């Protein structure tokens, strides 16, 4: 450890984009196991889920995000970037251009990067 380091960087300090508070359901498929958790925070690059499973750290997952109850859930790949006692932080990966657009549009629609008058 070099002089001046203050320990590990918190996940919130490594984010490429701010997250917005959300509350939509997410189905997480991890191998043969399935979890139904609630999304707490969301960005176009990742999501924080209200659930906990420290064994998932570093593992690939399939996610079904029900961002809008009137639309078909968005199916995405993700990798567990970190876990806490109350949450699982997932980074999206292998996004198709269509899914990347949908995520970015959702974030913009809910206030990030848009100044409303």
Beta strands, then each sheet from edge to edge (+ up, - down):
strand 1: 20-21
strand 2: 25-30
strand 3: 33-42
strand 4: 46-50
strand 5: 60-65
strand 6: 74-83
strand 7: 88-93
sheet 1: 1+ 3- 2+ 5- 6+ 7- 4+
end
